[in-house]
Amino acid sequence: MLFTDFVKHLPKIEKESLLSRDAHIKMAPLERISYMDETHYLDKNPKKAAVLMLFYPKNETTHLALIVRNSYPGVHSSQIGFPGGKVELSDANLAETALRETHEEVGIAPHQIQLIKTFSEIYIPPSNFLVAPFMGVAHEELTFIPDPTEVKKVLELSVADFLDEQILTKVTMSTSYAATIEVPAFQVDKYVVWGATAMMMSELKEVIKNAMSY
């Protein structure tokens, strides 16, 4: 999809209703569904975090940035996700957290990004984080500078591929919920995107498709 065409849809995307649980559940492992209700996690006092779902032009077509995290001791080691992280005391709000972490992790400054929309929060049981996703757009081609301590690689997913149903798959893997289960996922190049990131991507995808349908 040409970036100029994508930008024309931004006002409709901004006004589009969120789908929350209905979209999340499409990409949630079966064992994960029971953890999605607020009643499950509010008493756990979850830590706050924010991520940025960043769209930008590359060779005049629209792309979405994902990151491959480095290996480290922790539950999110080597996983695919969006730039982002936990709230710091210096952050004025969750949007500032998403922008700051994006700058730190992939080198894109806040002034390069137009925030479009806040998406539905999602709880991550293994790490006890409640994550707020934000959609942002950069209107110029970007040069990513991954932080070598945190980011192994930036994945640049074309929106055409993102919106194509062929990107959806199912994989068998071990998770914190079960030793061997089949989970829905997005296939991005050789990487499999599942869990919370896939659930965020599901809502993002549905909102964009709905906005473009009229």
C-alpha positions as CSV (number, residue, x, y, z in Angstrom):
1,M,0.0,0.0,0.0
2,L,1.3,3.4,-1.0
3,F,2.1,5.6,2.0
4,T,0.2,8.5,0.5
5,D,-2.9,6.3,0.4
6,F,-2.4,5.1,4.0
7,V,-2.2,8.6,5.3
8,K,-5.5,9.5,3.7
9,H,-7.1,6.9,6.0
10,L,-5.6,8.2,9.2
11,P,-8.6,10.4,10.2
12,K,-10.9,7.4,9.9
13,I,-8.5,5.1,11.8
14,E,-8.4,7.7,14.6
15,K,-12.2,7.7,14.9
16,E,-12.7,3.9,14.5
17,S,-14.0,2.1,17.5
18,L,-11.7,-0.3,19.4
19,L,-12.5,-4.0,19.3
20,S,-10.6,-5.0,22.5
21,R,-11.4,-8.5,23.6
22,D,-13.1,-9.5,20.3
23,A,-9.9,-8.8,18.4
24,H,-7.5,-10.0,21.1
25,I,-9.3,-13.4,21.5
26,K,-8.6,-14.2,17.8
27,M,-4.9,-14.4,18.5
28,A,-4.9,-15.5,22.1
29,P,-3.8,-19.0,23.1
30,L,-6.8,-20.9,24.4
31,E,-5.3,-21.1,27.9
32,R,-4.7,-17.4,27.9
33,I,-8.4,-16.3,27.5
34,S,-9.2,-16.7,31.1
35,Y,-6.5,-14.2,32.0
36,M,-8.0,-11.4,29.8
37,D,-10.7,-10.1,32.2
38,E,-9.8,-7.2,34.5
39,T,-11.1,-9.2,37.5
40,H,-8.2,-11.5,37.0
41,Y,-5.4,-9.0,37.2
42,L,-6.5,-5.8,38.9
43,D,-5.8,-7.2,42.4
44,K,-2.3,-8.1,41.3
45,N,-1.3,-4.4,41.0
46,P,0.3,-4.9,37.5
47,K,3.2,-2.7,36.5
48,K,2.5,-0.2,33.7
49,A,4.2,-0.3,30.3
50,A,3.6,1.1,26.8
51,V,4.6,0.2,23.3
52,L,4.5,2.0,19.9
53,M,3.0,0.5,16.8
54,L,4.9,2.6,14.3
55,F,4.0,3.0,10.6
56,Y,6.3,4.8,8.2
57,P,7.1,5.0,4.5
58,K,9.8,2.8,2.9
59,N,10.3,3.0,-0.9
60,E,6.9,4.9,-0.9
61,T,5.0,2.0,0.6
62,T,3.7,1.7,4.2
63,H,5.5,-0.4,6.7
64,L,5.1,-1.4,10.4
65,A,8.1,-1.7,12.7
66,L,8.6,-4.7,15.0
67,I,11.7,-5.6,17.0
68,V,13.5,-8.9,17.7
69,R,14.7,-8.7,21.3
70,N,18.1,-9.9,22.4
71,S,18.6,-12.9,24.5
72,Y,18.7,-12.0,28.2
73,P,17.5,-13.4,31.5
74,G,13.7,-12.7,31.5
75,V,10.4,-13.8,30.2
76,H,10.5,-11.7,27.1
77,S,14.0,-12.8,25.9
78,S,14.4,-13.2,22.1
79,Q,10.7,-12.5,21.5
80,I,9.2,-10.4,18.8
81,G,7.4,-7.2,19.9
82,F,6.9,-3.5,19.4
83,P,9.4,-0.9,20.7
84,G,8.4,-0.1,24.2
85,G,8.9,-0.8,27.9
86,K,8.0,0.0,31.5
87,V,7.0,3.4,32.8
88,E,9.7,5.6,34.3
89,L,9.1,8.2,37.0
90,S,10.2,10.9,34.5
91,D,7.4,10.0,32.1
92,A,4.4,12.4,32.1
93,N,2.1,9.7,30.8
94,L,2.0,6.4,28.9
95,A,2.3,8.0,25.5
96,E,5.5,9.6,26.6
97,T,6.7,6.2,27.8
98,A,6.0,4.7,24.3
99,L,7.9,7.5,22.6
100,R,10.8,7.5,25.0
101,E,11.3,3.8,24.8
102,T,11.1,3.9,21.0
103,H,13.8,6.5,20.9
104,E,16.0,4.4,23.2
105,E,15.4,1.1,21.5
106,V,15.4,1.9,17.8
107,G,16.7,5.5,17.6
108,I,13.5,7.3,16.3
109,A,13.0,10.6,18.1
110,P,9.6,11.7,19.5
111,H,9.5,14.7,17.2
112,Q,9.5,12.3,14.2
113,I,6.3,10.6,15.3
114,Q,2.7,11.7,15.1
115,L,0.6,9.8,17.6
116,I,-2.7,8.7,16.1
117,K,-4.6,6.5,18.6
118,T,-4.5,4.6,21.8
119,F,-5.4,1.0,21.6
120,S,-6.8,-1.4,24.2
121,E,-4.5,-2.3,27.1
122,I,-3.5,-5.9,27.4
123,Y,-2.3,-7.8,30.5
124,I,0.8,-10.0,30.3
125,P,0.6,-12.6,33.1
126,P,4.2,-14.0,33.2
127,S,5.6,-10.6,33.8
128,N,2.6,-8.9,35.5
129,F,2.6,-6.0,33.1
130,L,-0.4,-4.0,31.8
131,V,0.7,-2.7,28.5
132,A,-0.8,0.3,26.6
133,P,-0.3,0.2,22.8
134,F,-0.2,3.4,20.8
135,M,-0.3,3.8,17.1
136,G,2.1,6.3,15.6
137,V,3.1,7.4,12.1
138,A,6.4,8.9,10.9
139,H,5.9,10.8,7.7
140,E,9.5,10.5,6.5
141,E,11.7,7.4,5.7
142,L,13.4,6.2,8.8
143,T,16.9,5.1,9.7
144,F,16.7,2.7,12.6
145,I,19.5,2.6,15.1
146,P,18.8,-0.5,17.3
147,D,20.2,-0.4,20.8
148,P,22.6,-3.4,20.8
149,T,21.9,-4.2,24.4
150,E,18.1,-4.7,23.9
151,V,17.4,-5.1,20.2
152,K,18.8,-7.8,17.9
153,K,17.0,-6.6,14.8
154,V,14.2,-4.4,13.4
155,L,11.6,-6.2,11.3
156,E,10.0,-4.1,8.6
157,L,6.6,-5.5,7.8
158,S,4.8,-4.1,4.8
159,V,1.1,-3.2,5.5
160,A,0.1,-5.1,2.4
161,D,1.5,-8.3,4.0
162,F,0.1,-7.3,7.4
163,L,-3.4,-7.0,6.1
164,D,-3.2,-10.2,4.1
165,E,-4.8,-13.2,5.8
166,Q,-2.0,-15.4,4.5
167,I,0.2,-14.0,7.3
168,L,-1.8,-15.9,9.9
169,T,-0.6,-19.3,11.1
170,K,-0.7,-21.7,14.0
171,V,2.3,-23.1,15.8
172,T,2.9,-25.6,18.5
173,M,5.1,-24.4,21.4
174,S,5.7,-24.4,25.1
175,T,4.4,-21.4,27.1
176,S,3.9,-20.4,30.7
177,Y,0.4,-21.8,30.5
178,A,1.1,-25.2,29.1
179,A,4.0,-27.4,28.1
180,T,2.7,-28.0,24.5
181,I,-0.1,-26.0,23.0
182,E,-1.1,-24.8,19.6
183,V,-1.2,-21.0,19.4
184,P,-2.3,-18.6,16.7
185,A,0.4,-16.4,15.3
186,F,1.6,-14.0,12.6
187,Q,4.4,-15.3,10.3
188,V,6.8,-12.4,9.6
189,D,9.6,-13.5,7.4
190,K,11.2,-16.4,9.4
191,Y,9.9,-15.1,12.7
192,V,6.7,-16.2,14.5
193,V,4.8,-13.4,16.4
194,W,2.4,-14.7,19.1
195,G,1.1,-13.9,22.5
196,A,0.5,-10.3,23.6
197,T,2.1,-8.8,20.5
198,A,-0.1,-10.9,18.2
199,M,-3.1,-9.9,20.2
200,M,-2.3,-6.2,19.8
201,M,-1.6,-6.7,16.1
202,S,-5.0,-8.4,15.8
203,E,-6.9,-5.3,17.1
204,L,-4.7,-3.0,15.0
205,K,-5.4,-5.0,11.9
206,E,-9.1,-5.1,12.4
207,V,-9.3,-1.4,13.1
208,I,-7.3,-0.5,10.0
209,K,-9.4,-2.9,7.8
210,N,-12.7,-1.5,9.2
211,A,-11.5,2.1,8.6
212,M,-10.6,1.3,5.0
213,S,-13.8,-0.4,4.2
214,Y,-15.8,2.8,3.7
